[in-house]
Amino acid sequence: MNKNLVLAVLTSFIAVSALLLSVRSPITAESLIGYGAVLAIVAMAAVEYRIDWKRIFGRG
């Protein structure tokens, strides 16, 4: 992946997280960390098992 793209995605994620946490909302830092951990586990499983997302979503 392009290094600039990864940097842009991480920076935007941090900015969106800071914005959401600065506004009074039901989303807490713990829930963001939890959702992030679950998404990371799903991403690692997808890479490990070489899941073909196009076939799963019906475009392949």
C-alpha positions, -999 to +999 in steps of 0.1 A: +000+000+000+012+035-006+029+050+025+011+083+020-023+067+018-017+048+051-005+080+068-036+099+055-060+072+067-044+070+102-044+108+105-080+111+095-090+083+119-073+101+147-090+134+137-125+118+135-119+101+169-109+133+185-139+151+171-163+123+182-148+123+217-149+160+221-187+161+214-209+148+242-221+115+227-227+079+238-195+068+221-167+064+247-130+058+242-134+023+255-161+015+228-138+029+201-109+008+213-132-023+214-146-018+179-110-011+166-098-043+182-126-064+167-120-048+133-083-056+136-090-092+144-114-095+114-088-079+092-061-103+104-084-133+098-092-120+063-055-117+055-046-151+071-074-170+054-072-151+021-109-142+021-121-131-013-144-101-005-158-098-040-171-134-039-187-128-004-205-097-015-216-112-048-195-092-073-172-121-083 
